[in-house]
């Protein structure tokens, strides 16, 4: 499986098909809500486009019938401010507006902060956003929310969020994040693409890179898709 970064001009000419290592084909929409497909990453080939807080904590595996990116142990990494320890950041793409979809599976024990994270608006290790999906209740200021990291320990910025995100063992869940940089809107979906699980409005970072990982747990990721506006 190869990762694909596609220019807008090519999207006008070619259908996008991502071929799995099993030999099956999955059609990836060329456009999502008016945004062109920029990335279809299935983790079956080289990881040269990724940078890791700790490369030794990640590996490519076969899982659930295809390739996956596995965060299988804790990173030996100390962030500059309190924020996720375990991140893989896609370094070859920077976006402003975007829709992101990825399949994620938590491989950690069951507890209140059992999580998987998606980072975005990444500018450097001390300036980015991340979505933290965990069972912890709505009153918890450090879990199951949208967080801003801006040269100080992470701060929850969600204006609306559910009462907790349930990770079922051995099941991949679909995460979707929609970002509108002009309004500052951030909307997060978990399996149900009609009803958001959390929302925020913030304009601190209008663009940045995308990342996957966990605050301090383990997880697996498959089938990352990004539609959006690429910036330099």
N, C-alpha and C positions, 0 to 999 in steps of 0.2 A: 504494500500500500504506500502510495506516495502522498506527500503533502502538496497542496496546490495553492499558489498565490496567483490570482487572475486579474488582469487589467480590465477596466470597464469596456474598452474597445473589443477585447476578445469575447466578452460576454455577449456582445451583439452578434457574434458570428457563430459561436459554438455552443452546443448543449453541454452541460457539465455532468459527467458521470464519474463516480468514485468507485473503483473496483476493489472489492474486498479480497483478502487473502484466501478466502474460501472459494473464490471464483464467482461469487454472486455479484450483482451490480445494484447499487443504490443510487437512484436519481436524486441529485441535489438541486433544489430550485435555484435558478439563476438570479432570482430577485425575490426579496421579501419586503413587503410594504414600501416599495419604491426604492429600496437600497440594493445595490448589486452584490453578488457573492464575491467576497475577497479571499476567503480561506476555507478549504475543506481538508481538515487534518485528521487522518485515521490512525496515526501512530504506528504504522507498519514499516516505515523506512527510517532514514536517518533522522536524528534529533539535533542536527547542526543549527537549526533555526531557534533552538530553545536555550535559555540560560536558566540555571538552577541555583537556588540558595545553597543546595548541597547535591551535586550530581550523584553522589554515592547512595542517596536515599531513593533514587528513582530507577526504574527499569522498564523495558518493553516486555510485555507478556502476551500470551494467547489466553483469552477469557471470553466466555459466552459466545463462542463461535467466531471470534475475530481478534485482531490486535487491540491492545489497550496500553495506556500509560499508567504504571502502578507506582504510587508513593507507598513503599513497603516498610519504611522505617523512619524514625525521627531524623530530621536534618541536624547536622552539627553546624549550626548557624545561629548567630545572635543578631537580631535586627537592631538597627540604630535607635529605634523607639519601639514601644510595645506594639506588636503587629504580628501577622502570621510568620511562623518559622519555616514552613514548608511550601515553597512556591516554585513553579516552573513558568517562566515568562517567555512568550513568543516575541522574539526580538526583531523580526523582519517585517513587522506590520504595526503601524500607528494609526488609530482611527479617532474620529470625533463622534458623529452619530453612528450607532451600530445596533444590530440585533445579534445576539450571541445565543447559540444553542449547543449544549454538550450533555452527554450522558455520563452520570456520575454514580459511583457506588461507594458507600462507606464500608471500610473493612476494619473499623475500630470496635471496641466494646461498646455496649449500650450504657450511656450516662448522659447527664444533662447537656454537656457541651460537645457531644459527639458531632463532628462537623466535616463538611467539605466546603471549600471556599473558591470563589471566582474573583480574581483581581481585574481591575480595568482602570483606565486613566492613569496607568503606571508611567511615572516620569523618572523616578529613581527609588531606591529602597526606603526612603522616608517621605515620599509624596505619591499617594495613589488612593484609590477606593478599593474596597472589597466587600463582597456579599458573603456572609457567614450563615450557613444553614444548619440548624441544630435543634434538638428537642426542647431546649430551655424555654421557659414561659416568657411571655411578653414583657414582664416586669424586669427581666434580667438585662442589665445595661451592657453586658459583654458577650452576648450570644444571640444568634438568630436575628440578625439585623443587617443593615447596610452601614458600613463604617467608612469614615474618612481618616486617613493617615496624612498629616500635614506637618511634618517635622516635630511632632509630639505624639504621645501615646494615642492609639486609635479612639475615635469618638463615634458613638452611634448617632446616625443622622436620619434614620427611618422615621417618617411622619406617620406611617401606618404599617403594621405588620401583624402576622398571624400569631397564634399563641404557642407555636412550636412546630418544627419540621420533623416528621417521623422518617427515619431511615430504616427500611426493611432489609434484613440480612439477605445477602446474595441477590439483590435486585438492583438493576440500574434504573435511576430516575432521570427524567429529562429536565434540565434547568434551562430556562430562557431569560435573558436580560435584555431590556430595551433601554437605550440611552439616547436622549435628545439633548444635544449640547447647547442649543439656542435657548431652550426653556429651563434646562437643568434637570429635566425629568429622568428618573431612574425607576424602572418597573421590573419586578422580579416574579417569575412564574416557576412553579414546581409541579411537574406532571400535568396539572390542569392549566391549559393555555388560555382559558377564558377568564379565570379569576386569579388576580395577582396575590402573592403571599406577603409582599412588602413593597413599599414605595417611598421615594424620597425626592426632594428637589435640592440640588446643590450645583453651584457653578464654579467651584474652586479650580477644578481641572477640566478644561474643555476638550482635551484629547489625551491620548496615551496608548500604551501597549496593553495587551491582555495576558492574564496569568491564571493558572490552575493550581490547586493545592489544598492545604488544610492548615488550621492554626497550629495544632500540635497532635493531630491524629494521622491515620493512614487512610488511603482511598485509591480508587481506580477511575480512569476517565477514558471515554470512547467518543468517536464521531463528533469532533469539534467543528462547528460551522460559524462563520462570521460574515454577515452582510453589513455593509457600511460605507462610510465616506473616509477614504484613506487620506492622510495628511503626511507631509514631509517632516 
